[in-house]
Amino acid sequence: MTLFKPDKPLVESRIARCVNSRLNSPMKLFELLALIVITAVLPKSIHANSDLIRNIVLVGNEAYTEDQISDVMRSQIGADYDAGNLKQDLEQIVVFYQSNGFQFARIDEEQVAIKRFSDGVYLRIPIDEGKIGKITVTGNTRSNDHVIQRELLFQVGDTYTVEDELESERILRRKPYLGKAEIVASRDSETQLVRIQVEVADLWSFIPALDLPAFNKDSSNLLIMLSDSNLFGSGNRGRIRYQLIREEGEEPRSLIRSRYTASRMFDSYWEFDGQFTQKREGDSWQVRLRRPQYSLKTRWSADFTLSESIDEIRWYENGKKTDTYTRSQQIHSARATHYFGSRHKQTQVSLWASSQKSDFNLIEKIAQSDANFENRNLKIVGITLGRRHVDFIRTRFLNQMGRVEDFEVGYRYGVSIGHASPVFDSDRTQTNLSVRLAQSHAHQDFLFLNAHTELATRLTEQLGDSVLTAKIKTTCKDLLYQTLVAQISTVMGFDLGGRRQVILGGTSGLRGYSSWAFSGEKKMLLNLESRTIFRGGIFKKVEPLIVLGSAIFADVGYVWNGAAFNLRASKRSIGFGLRFSLPKLTESRVYRLDLAYPLDITGKFSLKPVITYGIGHVF
């Protein structure tokens, strides 16, 4: 399209001719006035060699709009063109991109086009945001390349950002079959594209187990188990466990447990998890299909679960078992969640529905107790609202024994409300309400603080019970070659009515006593531990096969009913333990063996410790 541009010299010559004609006619007078008006209102663009900026065209800006980039520039449309200002603008655009995580953003000044026309200056600025040209995976001796690459938040052709790199590393480190995940990005000098190097380390994920029978006069068991968290390098998990039980006077019984997890069905983000378990009480199974929030950029997630289970429930009072029940439970649930906000500040809204049917059968009653389990058939629909502001700090030797850890800092809070009604075919009207709050802080790589609290209450026409749980944990690293850890926690039950109880003992953090030593409706527990890891300088050279550590600890606990809290009625224990981990084994867990001495027992103090063992730290 050709635009008409009035020529000022031509207009001025016509005015002169009209004046020379001495305005002999009204028509000539009208023409003179019209030409004078046109001359007065003509824009400056009619002047030849104007320095006004007529247009600025940005090319290659996909992450930010023209308005966002224009805000950091001094050169604007309609302003005078200045070469010095343009040079500073190019630098500011690059700084703007790099400060927002686009590490390889650049502008080639030789590619910037400056066109001058009679009406002004036209600018064309090409922006290279940092396109990825190649991704290489190394160190994966078993995992397939595409299994590693599909977990990355970028692919060839995408724009590289530091945030995507850091979160991709965190995603890879969460995989149980990987022990290392480091991503290095650089610019290829030939193609000027970004080159990504992903370095991982496969762990030993295939774990067999065999327990041969002892064939004593009472019983004998055979156990065979095969487990692999990285089947054929696919990232899927499989496990099968066979147990043959022979007991005196009974027919041999075979019990099978199996589980299969497809972490990325058909390379999508959907995960399938199926489990089947045979127990003495009966068979249990679960099928779950979910799409997790695999990244902080993910805007939605979903979860569908079907399960049936049979479990043995035991009731204890004063450290002695009084009742044994079997609980048959059926659970069908569905949840859909949408996330709003930025990568680190998000609001979430979840809609969910759940069907829960529980049947209790008394199979043994040894003594009178407060146990009062109820059969339930609830159909609940609900909504959950949450808010979070999170970031991550990379550290080591915090909760694991050498592996790189991603410690979350920030806060989370949320409220959930669900309602059951006969309208939904529920056996009663009930409202469930829960409120959660979690905070975590870190001071450099030295002091770490976690706090969590939750209040859950259940309101019905006849009943109502509430449970408050809270804990605060502090960790001080590298203090005189020790890691000092302290945690105070509490569980407060209100109007439980025999439907559940609070247990205090060895497995719940009070080492030195049996797992079911104390019970009630409320408890408070203080744990102190000094941990040492014998690491030396070996981690700087090569990852060892085994890492050893030790711990000295003290536990103080209280348990009571109602409001009758007695500060002097404490249960205390002290002891020491051993810690070890196998860094090259899948999931690299911490294995513990503790020898504890109870300080509040009736009778004479014994030098024989109570031995407890397990996987993971007590707190």
C-alpha positions in Angstrom: 0.0 0.0 0.0 1.3 3.5 -1.0 0.6 6.2 1.5 0.0 9.8 0.3 2.5 12.2 1.8 2.0 16.0 1.0 5.1 17.6 -0.4 5.7 20.9 1.5 7.7 22.7 -1.3 4.9 21.9 -3.8 2.3 23.3 -1.4 4.3 26.5 -0.8 4.7 27.1 -4.5 1.0 26.9 -5.0 0.4 29.4 -2.2 2.8 31.8 -4.0 0.9 31.4 -7.3 -2.4 32.1 -5.6 -1.0 35.2 -3.9 0.5 36.5 -7.2 -2.9 36.1 -8.9 -4.1 38.8 -6.5 -7.1 36.8 -5.5 -9.1 37.7 -8.6 -12.0 35.3 -7.7 -13.7 33.9 -4.6 -12.5 30.4 -5.7 -8.9 31.5 -5.5 -9.5 32.9 -2.1 -11.0 29.6 -0.9 -8.0 27.6 -2.3 -5.5 29.9 -0.6 -7.1 29.5 2.8 -7.2 25.7 2.4 -3.5 25.5 1.5 -2.6 27.7 4.5 -4.5 25.3 6.8 -2.9 22.2 5.4 0.6 23.8 5.8 -0.1 24.6 9.4 -1.2 21.2 10.4 1.3 19.1 8.5 3.2 16.8 10.9 6.9 17.0 11.2 7.2 13.8 9.2 6.9 15.7 6.0 10.3 17.2 6.7 13.0 15.3 5.0 15.6 13.5 7.1 13.5 13.5 10.3 15.1 11.9 13.4 11.8 10.9 15.0 11.4 7.1 15.9 8.5 6.0 13.8 8.3 2.3 14.8 10.2 -0.3 16.9 9.8 -3.9 15.9 10.9 -6.6 18.4 11.7 -10.1 17.1 12.1 -13.3 19.0 10.5 -12.2 22.3 8.3 -15.1 23.3 8.7 -14.8 27.1 7.8 -11.1 27.4 5.5 -8.8 25.5 6.6 -5.7 23.6 5.1 -3.5 26.4 7.1 -5.3 29.1 10.3 -4.8 27.2 9.5 -1.2 26.2 9.2 -0.3 29.9 13.0 -0.8 30.3 13.9 1.2 27.2 14.6 4.9 26.8 14.0 4.8 23.0 10.3 5.2 22.4 8.1 5.7 19.4 7.7 9.4 18.8 10.9 10.4 20.5 14.1 11.5 18.9 16.4 8.8 17.8 19.7 8.7 19.7 22.4 6.0 19.0 23.7 6.2 22.6 20.3 5.6 24.0 19.7 2.6 21.7 23.0 1.0 22.8 22.0 1.4 26.4 18.6 0.0 25.6 20.1 -3.1 24.1 22.1 -3.7 27.3 19.1 -3.1 29.5 17.0 -5.6 27.6 19.7 -8.2 28.1 20.0 -7.4 31.8 16.2 -7.6 32.2 16.2 -11.0 30.7 19.1 -12.4 32.6 17.8 -11.0 35.9 14.7 -13.0 35.3 16.5 -16.3 34.8 17.2 -16.2 31.0 20.9 -16.7 31.5 21.8 -17.0 27.8 19.7 -14.1 26.5 21.6 -11.8 24.2 21.2 -9.2 21.4 23.6 -9.2 18.5 24.1 -5.5 17.7 25.1 -6.4 14.1 21.7 -7.8 13.6 19.9 -4.7 14.8 18.4 -2.9 11.8 18.2 1.0 11.7 16.3 2.3 8.7 16.0 5.9 7.9 13.2 7.3 5.7 12.0 10.8 5.0 9.4 10.6 7.7 11.7 9.2 10.5 13.7 6.2 11.8 12.5 2.6 11.9 14.2 0.1 14.3 14.2 -3.7 14.2 15.7 -5.4 17.3 16.1 -9.3 17.2 16.3 -10.9 20.7 17.9 -14.2 21.3 16.2 -15.5 24.5 18.5 -18.6 24.6 17.1 -21.5 22.6 18.1 -25.0 23.5 19.8 -26.8 20.6 21.0 -30.1 22.2 20.5 -32.2 25.3 23.0 -34.8 26.3 22.6 -37.3 29.1 25.6 -39.0 30.7 26.1 -41.4 33.7 23.0 -43.5 33.1 24.3 -47.0 32.8 20.8 -48.5 33.1 18.1 -45.8 32.7 17.2 -45.0 29.1 18.0 -41.6 27.8 14.4 -40.6 27.1 13.4 -41.7 30.7 15.8 -39.0 32.0 14.9 -36.4 29.3 11.2 -36.7 29.8 11.5 -35.5 33.4 13.2 -32.2 32.3 11.0 -29.1 32.1 12.6 -28.2 28.8 13.3 -29.9 25.5 15.2 -29.1 22.3 13.7 -25.9 20.8 12.6 -24.5 24.2 14.0 -21.4 25.8 16.4 -22.1 28.7 15.9 -20.6 32.1 17.7 -21.1 35.4 14.5 -21.9 37.2 13.7 -24.7 34.8 17.2 -26.1 35.3 17.0 -26.0 39.1 13.6 -27.6 39.3 14.5 -30.3 36.7 17.4 -31.2 39.0 15.0 -31.5 42.0 12.6 -33.7 40.0 15.4 -36.0 39.0 16.8 -36.2 42.6 13.3 -37.4 43.8 13.5 -40.4 41.5 14.4 -43.5 43.7 16.6 -45.0 41.0 18.9 -41.9 40.7 21.6 -40.9 43.2 22.9 -37.8 41.4 21.4 -35.2 39.1 23.5 -32.2 37.9 22.6 -30.0 34.9 25.2 -27.8 33.2 24.2 -25.4 30.5 26.5 -23.6 28.0 26.3 -21.8 24.7 27.6 -23.6 21.6 30.0 -21.2 19.9 29.2 -22.6 16.4 25.4 -22.7 16.5 24.9 -20.0 19.1 22.3 -22.3 20.7 22.3 -23.5 24.3 23.8 -27.0 25.0 22.5 -28.9 28.0 24.5 -31.6 29.8 22.6 -33.8 32.2 24.8 -35.9 34.5 23.1 -38.6 36.6 24.1 -41.6 38.5 22.1 -44.8 38.4 21.6 -46.6 41.7 21.4 -50.3 42.2 17.6 -50.8 42.0 17.2 -54.6 41.8 17.0 -56.0 45.3 16.4 -59.7 45.9 15.7 -61.3 49.3 15.7 -64.8 50.5 14.8 -66.2 54.0 15.1 -69.9 54.3 13.0 -71.8 56.9 14.5 -72.8 60.2 12.2 -75.9 60.6 11.9 -75.7 64.3 9.1 -77.7 66.1 6.7 -74.7 66.3 6.9 -73.1 62.9 9.0 -72.5 59.7 8.7 -69.7 57.1 10.1 -69.3 53.6 10.4 -65.9 52.2 11.3 -64.9 48.6 11.2 -61.3 47.4 12.2 -59.5 44.2 12.0 -55.7 43.9 13.1 -53.3 41.2 12.5 -49.6 41.2 13.7 -49.1 37.6 12.4 -52.0 35.5 14.4 -52.4 32.4 15.6 -48.8 32.7 12.0 -47.5 32.2 11.6 -45.8 35.6 8.7 -48.1 36.5 8.6 -50.0 39.8 7.8 -53.7 40.4 7.8 -55.8 43.5 6.7 -59.4 44.3 6.9 -61.1 47.6 6.1 -64.8 48.4 5.9 -66.1 51.9 5.2 -69.7 52.9 4.0 -70.1 56.5 4.0 -73.4 58.3 2.7 -73.5 61.8 2.2 -76.4 64.2 -1.1 -78.1 63.7 -2.1 -76.0 60.7 -2.0 -76.4 57.0 0.8 -74.4 55.2 -0.3 -71.1 53.9 1.1 -69.1 51.0 0.9 -65.3 51.1 1.7 -63.1 48.1 2.3 -59.4 47.9 2.8 -57.6 44.6 3.0 -54.0 43.4 3.5 -52.3 40.0 3.9 -48.6 39.4 4.0 -47.0 36.0 5.3 -43.5 36.8 4.7 -42.1 33.3 2.0 -44.0 31.5 2.6 -43.8 27.7 5.1 -41.0 28.5 2.3 -38.9 29.8 2.2 -37.4 33.3 -0.4 -39.9 34.5 0.8 -42.4 37.0 -0.7 -45.9 37.6 -0.2 -47.7 40.9 -1.6 -51.2 41.6 -1.1 -53.3 44.8 -2.3 -56.7 45.9 -1.6 -58.1 49.4 -2.5 -61.4 51.0 -2.5 -61.4 54.8 -3.7 -63.7 57.5 -6.8 -61.5 57.9 -7.7 -61.5 54.2 -6.8 -60.0 50.9 -6.2 -56.3 50.3 -5.9 -54.4 47.0 -5.6 -50.8 45.7 -5.7 -49.2 42.3 -4.7 -45.6 41.9 -4.6 -43.3 38.9 -3.2 -39.9 39.4 -1.7 -36.9 37.6 0.5 -35.2 40.2 1.7 -31.6 40.3 5.0 -32.7 38.8 6.3 -29.2 38.5 5.6 -25.9 40.3 4.5 -24.6 36.9 1.8 -27.3 36.6 -1.7 -25.8 36.7 -3.8 -28.8 37.6 -3.6 -32.3 39.1 -6.1 -35.2 39.6 -6.3 -38.4 41.7 -8.6 -41.4 41.5 -8.3 -44.3 44.0 -10.2 -47.5 44.6 -9.2 -49.8 47.5 -10.3 -52.6 49.7 -8.3 -53.7 52.8 -8.5 -55.9 55.8 -6.3 -55.0 58.8 -5.9 -56.1 62.4 -6.6 -53.3 64.9 -5.4 -53.7 68.5 -6.4 -51.7 71.5 -4.0 -51.1 74.4 -4.5 -49.8 77.9 -1.8 -49.4 80.6 0.6 -51.1 78.2 -1.4 -54.3 77.8 -3.5 -55.4 74.9 -7.2 -55.6 75.7 -9.0 -56.0 72.3 -8.3 -57.2 68.8 -10.5 -56.3 65.9 -10.4 -56.9 62.2 -11.3 -53.8 60.1 -12.7 -54.3 56.5 -12.5 -51.0 54.7 -13.6 -49.9 51.2 -12.4 -46.5 49.9 -13.4 -44.8 46.6 -12.1 -41.3 46.1 -11.6 -38.7 43.4 -9.9 -35.3 43.6 -9.2 -32.5 41.1 -7.0 -29.5 41.9 -6.3 -26.3 40.1 -3.4 -24.0 40.9 -3.2 -20.2 40.4 -0.3 -17.8 40.7 3.4 -17.8 40.0 5.9 -20.6 40.4 6.7 -19.9 44.0 3.5 -18.2 45.2 0.4 -20.3 44.5 -3.2 -20.6 45.5 -4.9 -24.0 45.1 -8.5 -25.0 44.9 -9.5 -28.7 45.2 -12.9 -30.4 44.7 -13.1 -33.9 46.0 -15.5 -36.7 46.8 -15.0 -39.8 48.9 -16.8 -43.0 49.8 -15.6 -44.7 52.9 -17.1 -47.9 54.3 -15.6 -49.5 57.4 -16.7 -52.7 59.3 -15.2 -53.8 62.6 -15.4 -57.3 64.0 -14.2 -58.2 67.5 -12.1 -61.3 67.4 -10.5 -61.2 70.8 -11.3 -59.4 74.1 -8.9 -59.9 76.9 -10.1 -57.3 79.4 -12.6 -54.5 79.8 -11.6 -51.3 77.9 -12.9 -48.1 76.4 -12.7 -49.4 72.8 -15.8 -48.4 70.9 -15.2 -48.8 67.2 -18.1 -48.0 64.9 -19.2 -49.3 61.5 -19.3 -46.5 59.0 -20.6 -45.8 55.6 -19.9 -42.3 54.6 -20.3 -40.5 51.3 -18.5 -37.1 51.5 -18.1 -34.2 49.1 -15.8 -31.3 49.9 -13.6 -28.5 48.9 -10.0 -27.6 49.9 -8.5 -24.1 49.7 -4.7 -23.6 50.2 -2.0 -21.0 49.8 1.8 -21.5 49.7 5.0 -19.6 49.2 7.9 -21.9 48.8 11.5 -22.0 47.7 14.3 -24.5 48.0 17.8 -24.6 49.5 20.3 -27.2 48.4 22.2 -28.9 51.3 23.8 -32.1 52.4 24.0 -34.1 55.6 20.8 -32.8 57.0 18.3 -35.7 57.1 20.3 -38.0 54.8 23.9 -39.2 55.0 25.6 -37.5 52.1 23.0 -37.3 49.4 22.1 -33.8 48.0 18.9 -32.7 49.7 16.4 -30.0 48.7 15.2 -28.3 51.8 11.9 -26.4 51.3 11.6 -23.0 52.9 8.5 -20.9 53.1 5.0 -21.5 54.3 1.8 -23.5 53.5 -1.6 -23.2 54.9 -5.0 -24.5 53.9 -8.5 -25.3 55.0 -10.6 -28.3 54.0 -14.3 -28.9 54.6 -16.3 -32.0 53.6 -20.0 -32.8 54.2 -21.7 -36.2 54.3 -25.5 -36.5 54.0 -28.1 -39.1 53.4 -28.8 -37.2 50.2 -25.5 -38.7 49.0 -26.5 -42.1 50.3 -24.4 -41.7 53.5 -25.5 -43.4 56.7 -25.4 -40.2 58.7 -25.0 -36.4 58.4 -21.4 -35.4 59.2 -19.2 -32.4 58.6 -15.4 -32.8 58.5 -13.2 -29.7 59.0 -9.4 -29.5 59.0 -7.0 -26.6 59.1 -3.3 -27.0 58.3 -0.3 -24.7 58.7 3.3 -25.4 57.9 6.4 -23.2 58.0 10.1 -23.8 57.4 13.1 -21.5 57.6 16.8 -21.8 57.0 19.7 -19.6 58.1 22.5 -20.1 55.6 23.5 -23.8 55.6 23.6 -24.0 59.4 20.2 -23.6 61.1 17.0 -25.2 59.9 13.5 -24.9 61.4 10.3 -26.8 60.6 6.9 -26.3 62.1 3.7 -28.0 61.4 0.2 -27.9 63.0 -3.1 -29.4 62.0 -6.6 -29.4 63.6 -9.1 -32.0 62.3 -12.6 -32.1 63.7 -15.6 -34.3 63.0 -19.1 -33.1 63.7 -22.2 -35.3 63.6 -25.7 -35.2 65.0 -24.7 -37.4 68.0 -20.9 -37.3 68.1 -18.0 -35.0 67.7 -14.3 -35.5 68.1 -11.2 -33.4 67.3 -7.5 -34.1 67.1 -4.8 -31.4 67.2 -1.3 -32.3 66.1 1.7 -30.0 66.2 5.5 -30.3 66.0 8.5 -28.0 65.9 11.9 -29.3 64.8 15.2 -27.5 64.8 18.4 -28.8 63.2 21.9 -27.3 63.7 24.5 -28.6 61.3 28.3 -28.8 61.8 28.4 -27.6 65.3 31.6 -29.0 66.7 31.5 -31.8 64.1 28.0 -32.7 65.4 24.5 -32.2 64.1 22.1 -31.3 66.9 18.5 -32.0 66.4 15.6 -31.2 68.7 11.9 -31.7 68.3 8.8 -31.1 70.4 5.5 -32.6 69.3 2.1 -33.2 70.6 -1.2 -34.9 69.8 -4.3 -33.7 71.5 -7.5 -35.7 71.2 -10.8 -34.3 72.4 -14.0 -36.4 72.8 -12.5 -39.4 71.1 -15.0 -41.7 72.8 -13.0 -44.9 72.3 -13.0 -44.6 68.5 -9.3 -44.0 68.5 -6.4 -43.6 70.9 -2.9 -42.0 71.2 0.0 -44.3 71.6 3.4 -43.5 73.2 6.3 -46.0 72.9 9.3 -47.1 71.0 7.9 -46.8 67.5 6.3 -43.4 68.2 9.6 -41.8 69.5 9.9 -42.9 73.1 12.8 -45.3 72.8 13.5 -47.5 75.8 9.9 -48.7 76.1 7.8 -51.1 74.1 5.9 -49.8 71.1 2.5 -49.9 73.0 3.8 -49.0 76.4 1.5 -46.0 77.1 -1.9 -44.9 75.7 -4.4 -42.2 76.2 -6.1 -39.3 74.4 -3.2 -36.8 74.6 0.6 -36.9 74.5 3.6 -34.7 74.4 7.1 -35.7 73.4 10.5 -34.1 73.4 13.3 -35.6 71.5 17.0 -34.6 71.6 19.7 -36.1 69.4 23.3 -35.5 68.6 24.3 -37.1 65.3 27.8 -37.7 63.9 28.6 -38.9 60.4 32.0 -40.4 59.7 32.5 -38.9 56.3 36.1 -37.6 56.2 37.2 -36.5 52.8 36.0 -39.5 50.8 32.9 -37.6 49.5 35.2 -35.2 47.6 36.8 -38.0 45.7 34.3 -40.9 45.2 31.0 -41.8 46.6 31.5 -44.6 49.2 29.7 -47.9 49.3 28.6 -47.4 52.9 28.4 -44.4 55.2 28.5 -44.8 59.0 27.3 -42.6 61.7 26.2 -42.6 65.4 23.8 -40.8 67.6 23.4 -40.0 71.3 19.8 -39.2 72.3 17.3 -38.5 75.1 13.5 -38.8 74.9 10.9 -37.4 77.3 7.2 -38.1 76.9 3.9 -37.6 78.6 0.5 -39.3 77.9 -2.8 -38.6 79.7 -6.5 -38.5 79.4 -8.8 -35.5 79.8 -7.2 -32.4 81.4 -5.3 -34.2 84.1 -1.8 -33.3 82.9 0.9 -34.0 85.5 4.3 -32.5 84.8 6.0 -35.0 87.1 4.5 -38.0 85.3 7.2 -38.0 82.6 8.5 -41.1 80.8 12.2 -40.7 80.0 14.9 -42.7 78.2 18.4 -42.2 77.1 20.7 -44.1 74.8 22.9 -44.3 71.8 22.7 -45.8 68.4 24.3 -46.5 65.1 23.4 -45.2 61.7 24.4 -46.3 58.2 23.3 -45.9 54.6 24.2 -47.4 51.3 24.5 -44.4 48.9 24.6 -46.6 45.8 21.4 -48.5 46.7 18.0 -47.3 45.5 16.5 -44.5 47.6 19.6 -44.4 49.9 17.7 -44.8 53.1 19.1 -44.3 56.6 19.1 -47.5 58.6 19.2 -47.1 62.4 19.9 -49.4 65.4 19.3 -47.8 68.8 20.1 -49.1 72.3 17.9 -47.2 74.8 17.6 -47.3 78.6 14.3 -46.5 80.3 14.6 -44.2 83.3 11.0 -44.4 84.6 10.2 -48.1 85.2 9.2 -49.9 88.3 11.8 -52.1 89.8 15.6 -52.2 89.6 17.4 -50.4 86.8 18.8 -52.8 84.3 21.9 -52.5 82.2 20.2 -54.5 79.4 19.1 -52.0 76.8 15.9 -52.0 74.8 16.8 -52.4 71.2 14.9 -50.6 68.5 15.6 -50.5 64.8 14.1 -49.2 61.7 14.4 -47.2 58.5 14.8 -43.4 58.7 15.4 -41.2 61.6 13.0 -41.3 64.6 12.3 -37.6 63.9 
